[in-house]
């Protein structure tokens, strides 16, 4: 790294129109002396950022070969596809506690940088009105996963209130959402683009942020393992994607829209239930939370304002960049790499005992009584 007081950054990607690349580029624009898309002068920079797209990963490898002193930062790493590039990586930048935990198996520095579409910061006035618009933005997969809990809640609410559901997602690329659509609710399908947040989403009264994935029914079946761990029908089994993040919640916060979200760890990290948002998992939980907000414009205002304060404290790009640049100066110094992964040990007998834990404990207790 150079001896200059101010670091020189370069951000390179061959997929500038991809959502994550756009969001990171928007956020990092205020990160000191940064240049975008300079593929020919890696010796002129201290640190280079690369999103996790195949061509970008190859470019990161090439950059490190051309300038071994260059510090390379991999943005938004995704699963096993990045493993063969870790020898060419100095820092992993993730956008959630879920992603940080997953990549902690590799002995590389990790920094959490919350990326999101940089929608305008708006002060929305919530008032009494006949029609309430409930809105969603994000991946189509999360829309499909609202069935059955959120679908049931919306259908019940539609019997009591005049509501609409606006769904913002990439229809052109992913096709129209048609699984789990609430039957008696007017649904508006809106094509995603970078202008959609101010143009359409800002009109929404309540935002929802579903992130948990459906759990197969046979996952809940009884087994000797589950019996040992006191499995009950009222237990919660949560499944969520590793690359989930609080970005969808942040957009609603910027637009002044109150949020109901599910039990994703990132949501639990930033939503104080009943203060700056509401949390729900079951159909009844979603119904009650949405009903509270529908019935009270004052509550919508209170929670929207409180979540906007949370945005300013934790997510504002300028504030994040001040901390991020400080981290880069202090932590990206020459150091030996150790890419040994940290993973659970494969112990044959322990696996056997674990899978038969209930029977194993039962035999142990009987043996103690007989001895």
N, C-alpha and C positions, 0 to 999 in steps of 0.2 A: 504494500500500500504506500502511496506517495506521502511525502512529508508535508504536503500542503495542509493548512488548517481546515480548508473546506474540501470535502470529498467531491469527486466528480463521478456522476452516475450515468449509466446508459441503460435504456429499456428497449429490448429487441424482441419482436415477435413476427412470425409469418401469418398470424391469425388475428389481425387487429380488430376484426368485426365480431369475434367470439365474445360472449358475454363477460366471462371472467377477465379477459384481456382488456376489455373496455373499462371495467370497473376498477381494476388495479391501475390502469393508466390515468384515469380520472383522479384517483386518490394520490398517486405519487407525483403529480404535476407540481406540487408545492414542496417537494422534497429537495430543497437546495438546488445545486447545479446539476440538473438532469437533462439528458438529451434522449430523444426518441428515434429509434430506427437508424442507427449508425453501425453498419455491419463491417466496416472496413478499418476502424481505428481503435481496436481494443487496447492498444498500448497507451492510449490517451486517457483511460479511465481507471478509477480505483475499484469500482463495484459495478457489476452488470446484472440486470434482472432479466429473467426468462420465465414466461408462463409454461405450464406443463402441457404443451401440445407436441406431437412427435417431431415436427420440423424444428421447433424451438429447442427441444432437448438435444437434438443433433448439433444445433448451432451453439448451444452452451458448451458442448464437448469440444467443438472446433475453437471457440473463443479461449477456452482454458489451455488448449494445445498451443495456440498462437502466443498467449501471454500467461505463463504459469503463475505470475504474481497477481493476476486479476482475481478478485474475489467474486465468486459467482453465487447468485441468489436464485433459488428455485421457488417460484410463486405457485401456490395452490397445487401442491403435489397430489397425485392421484394413484393410490394403490401400488401394485407391484410393477407397473410399467416404468417407474422411476428408478428401480433398484440398480439397473445396470449403469445408471448415470451418476450415482452417488459419489463415485470416485472423483467426479468433476464438479462436485457441489460443495460449497462452503457454508451455506445457510439454507434452511427450509423456512419459508414463510407460509403460515397456515392462517385460516380465518375462523377457527372455532376451537373450543375445548375438546370436541370430539376428534378433530383432525390432529391436534397437538398430542393427544393421548395415543392415537394410532401410530404416529411417526416417532414416538418416543422409543420405539424398539431400535432405532438407529442412533448411534452415538455421534449425532451432528447437532450443532446449535439449532434451536427452533425459536421463531419469533411469531407471536400472534398479531396479525394486522387485519382489522375488520374491513373487508371490501364490500362495496354495495353500489348500485347505480346512484349517482350524485344528484338526486332529485332536489328541487328547490326547497328551502326551509320556509314553511308556510304556517301562518296562524289561522287556524280554521275555527269559525264560530259555530258551535253546535246548538241547535235550537229545536223546539218542538216542530214536528212535521209529520204529515200523514204517511209518507212513504219513506222507508229506511232501506238504504243500499248497503248490502254486506259484500265486501270485496276480497278477492284473492289475487296475488300475482306470484309467479314462479313457474316451476317445472310442471308439466302435465301429469307426471307420475304422482305428485302429491294431491292433485285434484282427484285422480282415480282412487287414491287411498283414503279420501274422506268417507267412503262407504265402509261400514254402515252407520257409524256413530254420528258423524256430522250431517250426513244425508238425512238421517232420521230427525235430528234436531231442527234442521231447516224446514223439513216438511211439517213438523208440528207447529213451528213458529208461523209458517205461512197460513195455517188455519186460524191464527189469532191476529195477525198483523199483515199490513200491506208491505211486503218486502220484495226486493229484487236481489239477485246474486250476480255480481260481475266477476268474470274469470279472465284474468290477463295471463296469457301464455303464448308460446310460439306455435300457433295453429299451422302456419305454412310449413314448418319443418316436422312437427310431431303429429299432425292431424287433429281433428276435432274431438274434444272430450265427449265420450258417450257412455261411460261406465260409471254407475253410481251417481248420475245426475238426479237431483231431487225432482220428483215428478210434478208437484203442484206449485213450483216456484218459477217465476219468470227469470230465466238465465240469459245473460248477455255474454257472448264469447268475444273477446277483444284481442286482436293480434298484438303481440309484444313488439315494441321497438323502444328506442331510447327516449322518445318524446311522450310515451304513453303515460308516464307517471303524473306529469303536470296536466296533460290533456284530459285523461279519463280517471285515473286512480284518485286524484285529488277530490273528486266528487263523491267518493265513498264515505259512508257514515261510520262503519265499523269494519275493521280489517281482521281477517283470520289468518293464522300462521300454522297450518297443520304440517307436521314433519315426521311423525311416527309412521312406520310401515305396518301393514297387516301381518299378523302372526298366524301361521298355519294351525288349523284346529287340532291336528294330532300332536302339536307341540305341547298342548295342555294335557295330554293323556297321562295317566298315572304310570309311574315306573318305580323300581326299587330306589333309584336315586331321588326322585321327587318325593317319595314317601319319607325318606330319611330327613330331607330338608323341610318337612312339615308343609308340603304342598297343599294348598286349599283352593277352592273354586273362586274365592274372592281375591286371590293373588293377582298382581299386575305383572304382565309380561310385556316389556317394551322392546321394540325393534326400531332402529333408525339407521339411516345411511351415514357412513363415516363423513363424507363431504357435505354434511348439513352445516348451516351457519346461521347466524342471527341477521343476515343481510335483509331478508324480507321484512323482518320486524323493524329494522332501522328505517326502511323507506316509509312505512306507515308513521313512524315517529316524526320524521322530517315533514311529512304532509299534515301533521296535526290530527291524526286519526287514531282512535283507541283500538287496542288489539286484544283478541283472545287467541291464545296459543296453547299447544299441547305440551307434553312433558319431555320434550327434547332437552338434554342438559344445557344447551346454550340458552334456551328460553328460560329455564329455571335459574340460570346465572344472572339474568338481567331483569326479569319480571318479578316484582314483589306483589304477589297476588292480592288484589283488592286495592292497591295503591297506584301503580303505574300500568296496570293491565290485569287481565284475568287468565287463569290457567284452567284447562279442562282436558279430560281424556274420554270419559264415557259419554254416551248420547245424552244422558241426563245432565251431566256437567256442562256440555256445550249448550244445551237448551237453556239452562239456568243462567249461564254467563251472558249469552247473547240477549236473553230476555231482560236482564238487569240493564244492559246498555241501551236496548231499544226503548225501555220505559223511562229512562232518565237522561235527558240531554246534559244536565248538570254533571252527572257521573261521567258521561262521555267526554265532556270538557276537562274535568279534573284529571282523568286518566291519560288523555291525550297530552295535556300540558306536562304532567309528571314524566311521561315517557320521552317527551321532547327534551326535558332536562337531563334524562339518562343519556340520550343521544349526545348532547353537548358535552357531557362529562366523559363519556367513554369512547364515542365513535367518530366525533368530528375529525375530518381528515387533517386539518392543520394541526390540531392538538396531537393526533396520532403521529404525524410526521416529525414533530419536535422530539418526541420520545424515541421514535424509530431511528432518526439520525444519530441521536446520542448513543443508542445501543450499537449501531454499526461502527461508530468510532471506537467504542470501548471493547467490543467483543470480537470483531473480525480482525484479529491479529494473527500473525503466523503461529501455528501450533500443529503438532503432529496429529494426524487423523487416526481414529480408531473406529472402523466401520463394522465392528462386531455387533451383531444384532442381539437384542435382549428379548427372549421369548420364554414361555413356560417350558420347563424341562419335560422330556418324554421319559417318564419312569414307569416301566411296565407294571410292576406290582402295585404302585400307587394308583395307576389308572384302573386296574382290576378292582382294587378296594373301593375307589371312588364310585365306580359304576355299580357296585354292589354294596353301597354304604349301609343301606337299611339292614340287609341280611347280615353283613359283617358285624354291626353293632348288636344285633339281636343275638348272634352266637356268642359274642363277647360277654354280654350280660348273663346269659344262661350259664356260661362256663364259670363266671365269678360266683354265681349262686351255688353251683355244684361243688366248688372248691372249698 
